[in-house]
Amino acid sequence: MVTTQELRGSKEEIVRQLDQVDGRIISAILFVEKATLEGKEKGGGVPPTDEEFERLMKELESLTVAVGHVDDSREAIYTRMPGE
């Protein structure tokens, strides 16, 4: 059985968390902030350009699920569906 797990933190914290994962890791998705010269010292990064963002979304497309129209209005969320 394959499960998912999200690891957050600095590179070093993620490596420590990764070392604690029980089981075989078969894939990983990394979100990497490009550091600026100023940002490297402060631990910050720069936001992706529109082109970089679109490329990333295109790469992740194969990992998403398309379910068609979803009514996520407040009324629909708080209304019981048949069988609930």
N, C-alpha and C positions, 0 to 999 in steps of 0.2 A: 504494500500500500504506500502511495506517495502522499506526503503532506507538505504544506508550505509553512514557512516561518520567516518572519521579518526581523532583521537585525538592524539596529540603529546605533549610532554613536560615531566616534572617531574611527579612523582606520585601525588603530591599535585595539580599541574596544570591540570592534566587529570581529577582528581576528581572534580575540580571546573568546568571544561568544561562539564563533564558528568552530573553535576547537572543542567546545562543550556539546556540540550537536551529536546526538547518538544516531548512527546509521550512515548510509552511503549518500553523499551529496552528488546529485546528477546534473545540476544546472544552477546557475546563479545570475541574477540581474543586478548590475551595479549602477547607481546614480552618482556620477562623479561631478563635483563642482570644479570648474577650472579656476585655479588660484591666480590672482594677480600678484605682482611684486609686492604691493602694499598688503594685499589680503593674505599672503603666505604667512607674514609675521603675525597677523591678527586672527588667523584661522578662518578667514572668510573666502568667498569666491564671487564670481560674476555670474549673473543669470545667463542661461543659454540664449542664443539668437533664435529667431523664429525658424530659420532653416535647421538649426541643430535640434530644436524641439520637434519639428515635423519629422525629421529623420528618426529620432528616438521613438516617437509614436508609431511610425511605420514599422520599425523593428519589433515593437511590442504587440503589434496587431495580431500576430499569430498566436499570442498567448491570451487573447481576450475572448469573451463569449458574446455572441450577438443573440439577443432574445426577442428582438422586435420591439413593438411599442410597450412601454411600461408606464402605467398611470401612477406617478409618484406624488400626486396632489395630496394635500393634507386630508381631504375627505376620504380619498381612497386608502390612505395609510391607516386611518382609524375605523374603517368599515370592514366588518368581517366578510371574508370571501366564502363561497360555498365549501363546506367541509371543514371550516376552521372552528 
